[in-house]
């Protein structure tokens, strides 16, 4: 298990081709809208890993990569939209409505809403890693939101999946900490694209190594 995880962190920076892809992906990730292309690249790379295809993913078909990235973005947004709504509502309560008064009822409600949003975010993140390969496997975004199907895959490797889930949270938190706390805003903007593309590469490697193929199933009682 530890060796698999270590390999996932090493692979994105191993060899000239991977470093070249990291350079391109990092630059494109920096720009809004255009960053759908590297997201599509990572999605296509995950698909080929799941299908055991060793062919290197290229950047030639930008339209295909952008379309693939858009579908993945919609999938991610679908799992996090409720959490985003609660956090956004909480921020409104804390700042415009409470006017910075800590003892205000609006401030308290805002804190509660943000906590609810955080819990929903973590819950969505729990299902998201295996929902993406389910989407790639079935070619259906609707199927990716089938919690019963996603959960059946998770239960096949529950112990491994919990480690995977915690590792992904660690990667995400570390990326945000580096970007917003340890670097000044200029360095954060310049290096953020490379950091997030690397983090995405690590995550798809983790998913590809632990996702059970479709010919295994667990029948749930609901």
BELTAGI-V342073 format. One line per field, one symbol per residue. ss: DSSP state (H for helix, E for strand, - for the rest). phi: phi as a letter, one per 20 degrees, with the letter a starting at -180 (. if undefined). burial: # if it has 9 or more other C-alpha atoms within 8 Angstrom, else .. Layout:
ss=???
phi=???
burial=???
//
This chain:
ss=-HHHHHHHHHH---HHHHHHHHHHHHHHH-----HHHHHHHHHHHHHHHH-----------HHHHHHHHHHHHHHHHHHHHHHHHHHHHHHHHHHHH-------HHHHHHHHHHHHHHHHHHHHHHHHHHHHHHHHHH--HHHH--HHHHHHHHHH-HHHHHHHHHHHHHHHHHHHHHHHHH--HHHHHHHHHHHHHHHHHHHHHHHHHH------------
phi=.fffffffeegfddnfffffffffffffffegmfffffffffffffgfffeleefffddfeffffffffffffffffffdffffffffffffffefeelmefefffffffffffffffffffffffeggefffffffelcffffeegfffffffffcgfffffgffffgffffffffffddedfffffffegffffffffffffffffedfffffdbceeeb
burial=...##..#..##.....##..##.######...#################..............#########.##..##.##############.##.......################..##.##########....#.##.....#####.##..##..##..#..##..######..##..###.##################.##...........
//
